Amino acid sequence: MNKPYEPPVQSVAGQIFDSLVVLVLVYASLLAPLLFKATAEPPKAGDKAVPTWESLNQTPAMVEQWEKLGVKVEAAAPMITNRFDYTIEPISLLLTIAVIVGYFMFVLRVSETEYRDVIRERFDASEGG
């Protein structure tokens, strides 16, 4: 008779290391778009008129919120006018899918023996007993 399957126990140091790795990956994935964003050319002095809340299509309620935040119209103008680009690039999408599928395959291959041990323990014991 086989002894019951006992999953491996991860040490506290391993858990802390895993948590830090996940934290760094999340931080890097959120920071990367900001670091790799193409910088726009600064506007020339004579190109634009001085922005107003009305020219930025801000309602009185919006203006009130901006003022509560302590943001002046000149500082808010770039935040309002510079929009994010949400276009999907096919190469990046395919690369992301490949990485996710590759990671999934890796996890399945690495843990295959543990899955087999658990299934053998659960089902072979019920057939014999």
C-alpha positions as CSV (number, residue, x, y, z in Angstrom):
1,M,0.0,0.0,0.0
2,N,1.3,3.4,-0.9
3,K,1.7,6.0,1.8
4,P,-0.8,9.0,1.5
5,Y,0.4,11.8,-0.7
6,E,1.8,14.7,1.3
7,P,2.2,17.9,-0.7
8,P,5.5,19.7,-0.3
9,V,5.6,22.4,2.4
10,Q,7.0,25.8,1.3
11,S,9.3,27.5,3.8
12,V,8.6,31.0,5.1
13,A,11.6,32.4,3.1
14,G,10.2,30.8,-0.1
15,Q,6.8,32.3,0.5
16,I,8.3,35.8,1.1
17,F,10.5,35.4,-2.0
18,D,7.5,34.4,-4.1
19,S,5.5,37.3,-2.8
20,L,8.3,39.8,-3.6
21,V,8.7,38.4,-7.1
22,V,4.9,38.8,-7.8
23,L,5.0,42.3,-6.3
24,V,8.0,43.3,-8.5
25,L,6.3,41.8,-11.6
26,V,3.1,43.7,-10.9
27,Y,4.9,46.9,-10.3
28,A,7.0,46.5,-13.4
29,S,4.0,45.7,-15.6
30,L,2.3,48.9,-14.3
31,L,5.4,51.1,-14.6
32,A,6.6,49.8,-18.0
33,P,4.0,51.7,-20.1
34,L,5.0,54.9,-18.4
35,L,8.7,54.4,-18.9
36,F,8.4,53.4,-22.6
37,K,5.8,56.0,-23.6
38,A,7.0,58.2,-26.4
39,T,7.5,61.7,-25.2
40,A,5.5,64.3,-27.0
41,E,7.2,67.4,-28.2
42,P,6.6,70.3,-25.9
43,P,4.3,72.9,-27.4
44,K,5.9,76.1,-28.7
45,A,5.0,79.3,-26.9
46,G,3.2,80.9,-29.9
47,D,1.3,77.7,-31.0
48,K,-1.5,77.6,-28.5
49,A,-3.7,80.1,-26.7
50,V,-3.9,80.0,-22.9
51,P,-6.3,77.2,-21.9
52,T,-9.4,77.9,-20.0
53,W,-11.8,75.5,-18.4
54,E,-14.4,76.2,-21.0
55,S,-11.9,75.5,-23.9
56,L,-11.2,72.2,-22.2
57,N,-14.9,71.3,-22.1
58,Q,-15.0,71.1,-18.3
59,T,-18.3,71.5,-16.5
60,P,-18.5,73.6,-13.3
61,A,-18.7,70.4,-11.3
62,M,-15.5,69.2,-12.9
63,V,-13.8,72.5,-12.3
64,E,-14.7,72.3,-8.7
65,Q,-13.1,68.9,-8.4
66,W,-9.9,70.1,-10.1
67,E,-9.8,73.0,-7.7
68,K,-10.2,70.7,-4.7
69,L,-7.2,68.8,-6.0
70,G,-5.3,72.1,-6.2
71,V,-4.7,71.7,-10.0
72,K,-4.7,74.9,-12.0
73,V,-6.0,75.0,-15.6
74,E,-2.5,75.2,-17.1
75,A,-1.5,72.0,-15.3
76,A,-4.8,70.2,-16.0
77,A,-4.7,71.0,-19.8
78,P,-2.1,68.3,-20.7
79,M,-3.9,65.7,-18.5
80,I,-7.2,66.4,-20.2
81,T,-6.0,66.8,-23.8
82,N,-3.4,63.9,-23.9
83,R,-5.5,60.8,-24.3
84,F,-4.3,57.2,-24.0
85,D,-3.9,55.2,-27.1
86,Y,-5.9,52.0,-26.8
87,T,-5.0,50.4,-30.1
88,I,-4.1,46.7,-30.0
89,E,-1.0,45.7,-31.8
90,P,-1.2,42.2,-33.3
91,I,2.4,41.3,-32.6
92,S,2.1,42.3,-28.9
93,L,-1.2,40.5,-28.6
94,L,0.3,37.3,-30.1
95,L,3.4,37.6,-27.9
96,T,1.2,38.0,-24.8
97,I,-0.9,34.9,-25.8
98,A,2.3,32.9,-26.4
99,V,3.7,33.8,-23.0
100,I,0.5,32.9,-21.2
101,V,0.1,29.6,-23.1
102,G,3.8,28.8,-22.6
103,Y,3.5,29.5,-18.9
104,F,0.4,27.3,-18.6
105,M,2.2,24.4,-20.4
106,F,5.2,24.8,-18.1
107,V,3.0,24.7,-15.0
108,L,1.2,21.6,-16.3
109,R,4.5,19.7,-17.1
110,V,6.2,20.6,-13.9
111,S,3.2,19.6,-11.7
112,E,2.3,16.5,-13.7
113,T,3.9,14.0,-11.3
114,E,2.2,15.7,-8.3
115,Y,-1.2,15.5,-10.1
116,R,-0.6,11.8,-10.8
117,D,0.3,11.1,-7.2
118,V,-2.8,12.8,-5.9
119,I,-5.1,11.0,-8.4
120,R,-3.4,7.7,-7.7
121,E,-3.9,8.2,-3.9
122,R,-7.5,9.3,-4.2
123,F,-8.8,6.8,-6.7
124,D,-6.6,3.7,-6.2
125,A,-7.4,3.7,-2.4
126,S,-11.1,3.8,-3.0
127,E,-10.9,0.8,-5.5
128,G,-9.0,-1.4,-3.1
129,G,-10.8,-0.7,0.0
